[in-house]
Amino acid sequence: MRAVLLAAGAGERLRPQFKRPKPLVRLLGLSLIERNILFLRQCGVNEFVIITGCYDDEIQNHLGNGDSLGVQIKYLHNPDWKLGNGVSAHTFRKEYQRGEKFILMMSDHIFEPDALKSFIAAAEDINDDELLLASDKRLDQVYDLEECTKVKAENNLAIKLGKGLEDFNAVDCGLFMGTGALLEALSKSIDKGAFTLTDSVNLMAEHGKVKLHFMENNWIDVDDYQSYKQCEKVLLKSLIPPKDGIISRTINRKVSLKITKLLAPTRITPNQITFISLLVSAASAICFAVSSPIAGGLLAQFTSILDGVDGEIARLKFLKSKFGELFDSILDRYGDYLIVMGMTYSWYSSTGHMTALLVGATVLAGLPMSMLFKEKYRNVYGQPFISGMHDGPLRYFAANRDVRLFIIMLGGIINLLPAALIVLAVITHLQTFYRLYNVRRQY
């Protein structure tokens, strides 16, 4: 399957804030059009046709043949781009292959990844004479509803579209699964002097040929600076995974997302952030060892926050890798080890009690158990282990890394390192035994 991206317009409403073509405006480290290409690549689409107009040279020079993005790109220039987006979409007829289905989307409409995946999956049932249109009937959640193209829908069919439509119950998201029938409709509407995509879609809707896929994920038409800022918020919020622990969800993400937003335009990589997190862990351990528990605790919590930033950057800029996941897991374990060793040394050096060494050893044995259990569960049962779903009442006391480091921070701030270590020793092993019991009971 190929994707056709429309990037022909002037994008004048965004020009006062950004002195570059709208498709090339950078949003959290990637241009709008690059973000769409990489979103679609994530869905298995590797061939792209980009329709250019006003900024033909700039866009081609920026994207090249697509090698840098891991895709193949062809360009078609529409010299009549001022007439309307229907003329730009019709330009694809030069490349169209009889019988193919193709994704058609605006280069400045940004979708959450799951939205594109569900849309592509729904397109499998589209016939050669039909069109699938992504639409949103959650009107109370649509950003800038007034500027959207409205849709009157009956069940899953579009009856009529129009920007000034008063009788509507959904909006057009600017994402289509097209067939040869759309190109035929474009030809007919252009011959009649109607030059927008909406004109041709209405021709098909009159014959009941426009099916609707209703979005359940967020999307934004980046049309002006206000929608640009809203899109930033949507993308950052989408980085929060459902498996987040209670401390990550309620505390860490509020800080980590701000750091991610700051770092996204830079060239820093997720692996570099992971390594910085290890260095912060080492600094925390040293502070504990030299009897500076408050600094040690705060640095431990900052380590926990940075542990979220590397993953956020990886997801935001499409830099996820198997090695990165492994690298993160290993360095996190080393970081935990260093911090607990620093705490244990502080307790033992101030008291000389062997209890400190025994408790420290117990904590070190329990620290990797949460990750180990989750990995083995996924391998054995073929599904992820999500604390919020599988831990029952214990999810509020789960010994995930975010919780452990939060306990360490509290122990440092109130200068009760022995108590913090004892709590860690108890909850890490209690969680492991409870999970074993629960899985045994279920399976």
C-alpha positions in Angstrom: 0.0 0.0 0.0 1.2 3.5 -0.9 0.4 6.8 0.9 -0.2 10.1 -0.9 0.5 13.2 1.1 -0.8 16.5 0.0 1.8 19.3 0.6 1.0 21.8 -2.1 -0.5 24.7 -0.2 1.0 27.9 1.0 0.1 27.5 4.7 -0.1 31.2 5.2 -1.9 31.1 8.6 1.2 29.5 10.2 3.7 31.8 8.4 3.9 34.6 10.9 5.4 32.3 13.5 7.5 30.0 11.3 9.5 31.2 8.3 9.4 28.0 6.4 6.9 25.9 4.4 4.2 24.5 6.7 4.9 20.8 5.9 8.5 21.5 7.1 7.6 23.3 10.3 9.2 21.3 13.2 6.9 20.0 15.9 8.8 18.4 18.9 11.9 17.7 16.9 10.4 16.5 13.6 8.7 18.4 10.7 5.0 17.8 10.3 5.4 15.8 7.1 8.3 13.8 8.5 6.1 12.9 11.5 3.3 11.7 9.2 5.7 9.7 7.1 7.2 8.0 10.2 3.8 7.4 11.7 2.8 5.6 8.5 6.1 3.7 8.3 5.3 2.4 11.8 2.0 1.1 10.3 3.9 -0.8 7.6 3.7 1.8 4.8 7.0 2.3 3.0 6.1 3.9 -0.3 5.0 7.6 -0.5 3.9 10.0 -3.2 4.1 13.6 -2.2 2.1 16.2 -4.1 3.9 19.5 -4.0 2.9 22.9 -5.2 3.9 26.2 -3.7 7.2 24.9 -2.1 8.2 22.1 -4.5 12.0 22.7 -4.3 12.1 23.2 -0.5 10.2 20.0 0.3 12.2 17.9 -2.2 15.5 19.2 -0.9 14.5 18.5 2.7 13.1 15.0 2.3 15.2 13.7 -0.7 14.3 10.2 -1.9 13.3 9.1 1.6 16.4 7.1 2.5 17.1 9.1 5.6 13.6 8.1 6.9 13.8 4.5 5.7 11.1 4.9 3.0 10.8 5.5 -0.7 9.5 8.9 -1.9 8.3 10.1 -5.3 7.1 13.6 -6.0 4.4 15.0 -8.2 4.1 18.7 -8.8 0.8 20.4 -9.1 1.2 23.8 -10.9 -2.4 24.6 -10.3 -2.2 24.1 -6.5 -4.0 27.5 -5.9 -7.3 26.0 -7.3 -7.9 23.6 -4.4 -6.8 20.4 -2.7 -8.9 18.3 -5.0 -6.7 19.3 -7.9 -3.6 18.3 -5.9 -5.2 14.9 -5.0 -6.1 14.4 -8.7 -2.4 14.8 -9.6 -1.9 11.3 -8.2 -3.7 9.9 -11.3 -0.3 10.0 -13.1 1.1 7.4 -10.7 -2.1 5.5 -9.9 -2.0 1.7 -10.6 -5.3 0.2 -11.6 -7.0 -1.6 -8.7 -4.8 -0.3 -5.9 -5.9 1.2 -2.7 -4.0 4.2 -1.4 -3.9 6.3 1.8 -4.6 9.9 1.1 -3.9 12.4 3.9 -3.0 16.0 4.5 0.7 16.6 5.5 -0.4 18.9 8.3 -2.9 16.6 10.0 -1.3 14.8 12.9 -2.8 11.6 14.4 -1.9 9.4 17.3 -0.2 6.2 16.1 -3.1 4.0 17.2 -5.5 6.1 15.1 -3.6 5.3 11.9 -3.3 1.6 12.7 -7.0 1.2 13.3 -7.9 3.2 10.2 -5.6 1.0 8.0 -7.1 -2.2 9.5 -10.6 -1.0 8.8 -9.7 -0.3 5.1 -9.4 -4.0 4.3 -13.1 -4.2 3.7 -13.4 -1.3 1.3 -14.5 -2.2 -2.3 -12.9 -0.8 -5.4 -15.8 1.6 -6.0 -15.8 3.0 -2.4 -14.0 5.4 -0.3 -13.2 5.2 3.4 -13.1 8.5 5.3 -11.8 8.9 8.8 -14.3 11.0 10.8 -14.8 12.0 14.4 -18.2 12.1 16.1 -16.9 13.1 19.5 -17.8 16.7 18.7 -17.2 17.9 22.2 -13.6 16.8 21.9 -12.8 18.1 18.4 -10.4 21.0 18.5 -11.5 24.1 16.6 -14.8 22.6 15.5 -15.8 25.7 13.6 -13.0 25.3 11.1 -13.6 21.6 10.5 -15.4 20.1 7.5 -18.6 18.8 8.8 -20.2 15.4 8.0 -23.8 14.3 8.1 -23.6 10.6 8.8 -26.1 7.8 8.9 -24.7 4.7 10.6 -21.3 4.3 8.9 -22.1 6.2 5.7 -21.5 9.8 4.8 -24.5 11.5 3.4 -23.1 15.0 2.9 -20.0 17.0 3.7 -19.4 20.7 3.9 -17.6 23.3 6.0 -20.7 25.4 6.5 -23.0 22.3 7.0 -25.5 23.0 9.8 -27.0 19.5 10.1 -24.0 17.4 11.0 -23.0 14.8 13.6 -19.3 14.2 12.7 -16.3 15.9 11.2 -13.9 15.0 8.4 -10.4 14.2 9.8 -8.5 14.6 6.5 -7.6 11.0 6.2 -8.9 8.8 3.3 -8.4 5.3 1.9 -8.9 5.9 -1.7 -9.5 3.8 -4.8 -9.8 4.5 -8.5 -13.4 5.6 -7.8 -12.1 8.7 -5.9 -9.9 9.7 -8.9 -12.9 9.3 -11.2 -15.0 11.5 -8.9 -12.2 14.1 -8.8 -12.1 14.2 -12.6 -15.9 14.8 -12.7 -15.9 17.5 -10.1 -13.0 19.3 -11.6 -14.7 19.2 -15.0 -17.6 21.0 -13.4 -15.3 23.7 -11.9 -15.4 22.2 -8.3 -11.9 21.9 -7.1 -11.9 20.7 -3.5 -11.7 17.1 -2.2 -15.0 17.7 -0.4 -16.7 18.3 -3.8 -15.6 14.9 -5.1 -16.4 13.1 -1.9 -19.9 14.5 -2.0 -20.3 13.0 -5.5 -19.5 9.6 -4.1 -21.6 10.2 -1.0 -24.7 10.7 -3.2 -24.4 7.1 -4.3 -23.7 5.7 -0.8 -20.0 5.0 -1.6 -18.4 6.9 1.3 -17.9 4.7 4.3 -16.9 6.2 7.6 -14.3 5.1 10.1 -15.0 6.8 13.4 -11.8 7.8 15.3 -11.3 6.9 18.9 -7.9 8.6 19.2 -6.9 12.2 19.1 -5.9 14.1 16.0 -5.2 17.7 15.1 -5.3 19.8 12.0 -2.2 22.0 12.4 -3.6 25.1 10.7 -2.4 28.0 12.9 -0.2 28.6 15.9 -3.0 27.8 18.4 -3.6 24.4 16.8 0.2 23.9 16.7 0.4 24.3 20.5 -2.6 22.1 21.0 -0.9 19.4 18.9 2.2 19.6 21.1 -0.1 18.9 24.1 -1.8 15.9 22.4 1.5 14.3 21.3 3.1 14.7 24.7 0.1 13.3 26.4 0.1 10.3 24.1 3.6 9.4 25.3 2.2 8.2 28.7 1.9 4.3 28.5 -1.0 2.5 30.2 1.5 0.4 32.3 2.8 3.4 34.2 3.1 2.9 37.9 1.3 5.2 40.4 4.3 7.4 41.1 5.2 7.8 37.4 1.6 8.6 36.5 1.0 11.1 39.3 4.4 12.7 39.8 7.2 11.8 37.4 5.4 12.4 34.1 4.5 16.0 35.1 8.2 16.7 35.1 9.5 14.3 32.5 7.2 15.5 29.8 8.5 19.1 30.3 12.1 17.8 30.0 11.1 15.8 26.9 9.5 18.9 25.3 12.7 20.8 26.0 15.1 18.1 24.6 13.0 17.1 21.6 14.4 19.8 19.3 18.0 18.8 20.1 20.0 15.8 18.8 20.3 14.0 22.1 19.4 10.4 21.8 17.4 8.1 24.2 20.5 6.0 24.9 22.4 9.2 25.9 19.6 10.1 28.3 19.8 6.5 29.7 23.5 6.9 30.3 22.9 10.3 32.0 20.4 8.7 34.2 23.0 6.2 35.3 25.4 9.0 36.1 22.7 10.7 38.2 22.3 7.4 40.0 26.0 7.2 40.7 25.8 10.8 42.1 22.9 9.8 44.3 24.9 6.8 45.7 27.9 9.1 46.4 25.7 11.6 48.3 24.3 8.8 50.4 27.8 7.4 51.1 29.2 10.7 52.3 26.2 11.4 54.6 24.2 13.8 52.4 20.9 11.9 52.4 18.7 14.8 51.2 20.8 15.3 48.1 21.0 11.5 47.6 17.2 11.2 47.8 16.5 14.1 45.5 19.0 12.7 42.9 17.4 9.3 43.2 14.0 10.8 42.3 15.6 12.7 39.4 16.9 9.4 38.2 13.4 8.1 38.2 12.2 11.0 36.2 15.0 10.7 33.6 14.0 7.0 33.4 10.8 8.2 31.7 12.4 10.8 29.5 14.5 8.3 27.4 11.4 6.3 26.5 9.4 9.4 25.8 12.0 10.7 23.4 12.3 7.3 21.7 8.5 7.2 21.1 8.2 10.9 20.1 11.0 10.8 17.5 10.6 7.2 16.3 13.9 6.2 17.8 12.8 3.0 19.6 15.2 0.1 19.2 15.6 -3.4 20.7 19.1 -2.5 21.8 17.8 0.7 23.4 15.3 -1.3 25.4 18.0 -3.7 26.5 20.4 -0.9 27.3 17.9 0.9 29.4 17.0 -2.2 31.4 20.6 -3.1 32.1 21.7 0.4 33.1 18.6 0.8 35.3 19.7 -2.3 37.3 23.2 -0.9 37.7 21.7 2.5 38.8 19.5 0.8 41.4 22.5 -1.3 42.6 24.7 1.8 43.1 22.0 3.7 45.0 21.3 0.9 47.4 25.0 0.3 48.0 25.4 3.9 48.8 22.5 3.8 51.3 23.8 0.5 52.9 27.3 1.9 53.2 25.9 5.0 55.0 24.0 2.9 57.5 26.8 0.4 58.1 29.5 3.1 58.5 27.5 5.0 61.0 26.5 2.0 63.2 28.7 -0.9 62.3 25.7 -3.2 62.6 25.7 -6.3 60.4 22.0 -5.8 60.1 22.7 -3.1 57.6 24.6 -5.5 55.3 21.9 -8.2 55.7 19.1 -5.8 54.8 21.1 -4.3 52.0 21.7 -7.7 50.5 18.0 -8.6 50.8 17.1 -5.4 48.9 19.6 -6.1 46.2 18.1 -9.5 45.7 14.6 -8.1 45.4 15.3 -5.1 43.2 15.4 -6.9 39.8 12.4 -9.1 40.6 9.7 -6.8 39.3 11.3 -6.5 35.9 12.3 -10.2 35.8 8.8 -11.2 36.6 7.2 -9.0 33.9 9.7 -10.2 31.3 9.2 -13.9 32.1 5.4 -13.4 32.2 5.4 -11.9 28.8 7.6 -14.7 27.4 5.6 -17.5 29.0 2.1 -16.3 28.7 2.5 -14.1 25.5 1.0 -11.0 26.9 2.3 -8.0 28.9 2.0 -7.9 32.7 0.4 -4.6 33.6 0.4 -3.8 37.3 -2.8 -1.8 37.2 -4.6 -4.8 35.7 -2.9 -7.8 37.3 -1.8 -6.8 40.8 -5.2 -6.2 42.3 -5.1 -4.3 45.6 -1.3 -4.6 45.7 -1.0 -2.3 42.7 -1.2 0.6 45.2 1.9 -0.8 46.9 3.7 -2.2 43.9 7.5 -2.2 44.1 8.0 -1.0 40.5 11.1 1.2 40.0 9.2 4.5 40.2 7.8 3.5 43.7 11.2 2.1 44.9 13.0 5.3 44.0 10.3 7.4 45.6 10.7 5.5 48.8 14.4 6.1 48.6 13.8 9.8 48.1 11.5 10.0 51.2 14.1 8.0 53.2 16.8 10.5 52.2 14.7 13.6 52.9 13.7 12.6 56.4 17.1 10.9 57.0 15.7 7.4 57.7 17.8 5.3 55.4 17.4 2.1 57.5 13.6 2.4 57.4 13.7 3.0 53.7 15.9 -0.1 53.1 13.7 -2.3 55.3 10.6 -1.2 53.4 12.3 -1.9 50.1 13.3 -5.4 51.3 9.8 -6.2 52.4 7.8 -4.9 49.4 10.1 -6.2 46.6 9.8 -9.8 47.9 6.2 -9.5 49.0 5.2 -8.3 45.5 7.1 -11.2 43.9 5.5 -13.9 46.1 2.0 -12.3 45.6 2.4 -12.3 41.8 3.6 -15.9 41.8 0.6 -16.9 44.0 -1.8 -14.9 41.8 -0.6 -16.3 38.5 -0.7 -19.8 39.9 -4.3 -19.3 41.0 -5.3 -17.9 37.6 -3.5 -20.5 35.4 
